[in-house]
């Protein structure tokens, strides 16, 4: 007896895995949302319920990821020095399971090395910086758009990107160590 009704639901993870397989085989720009939908076995309209655009897929469920980042920052002890709290949160934010599919390295390589994603990345980076700025604002009694919170968010992003670039350039490197090194080097320099 054949089953009727909707097919078995897919997930964000299945879509991401299929998309990354296609991106690896054909290149990001050559893959369409229709290609991804066909690979997953769903209609294009269904795919758009999960991701607004192809450019969103490499970022995964970024809104949820940012909620996790906010929770990490909120859990930092109130008496911890602000620089240590932000540094620790950035390190924890970048902890991904070794068996994640796609891997964190593949995800970051696609985001950082695909010209077609650069404009979209600016929007995501602004959201990421905003999470840090919100935290710094709460800790300092300033507004998120005041100079110090904005600056801490921007500098933290620049340091993280520097670490990602080093990590992608050296397959044997450890992202946590590089993040810690880049963030600590600035603190040492400023200290």
Secondary structure, 3 states (H helix, E strand, C coil): CCCCCCCCCCCHHHHHHHHHHHHHHHCHHHCCHHHHHHHHCCCHHHHHHHCCCHHHHCCCCHHHHHHHHHHHHHCCCCCCCHHHHHHHHHHHHCCCCCCCCCCHHHHHHHHHHCHHHHHHHHHHHHHHHHHHHHHHHHHHCCCCCCHHHHHHHHHHHHHHHHHHHHHHHCCCCCHHHHHHHHHHHHHHHHC
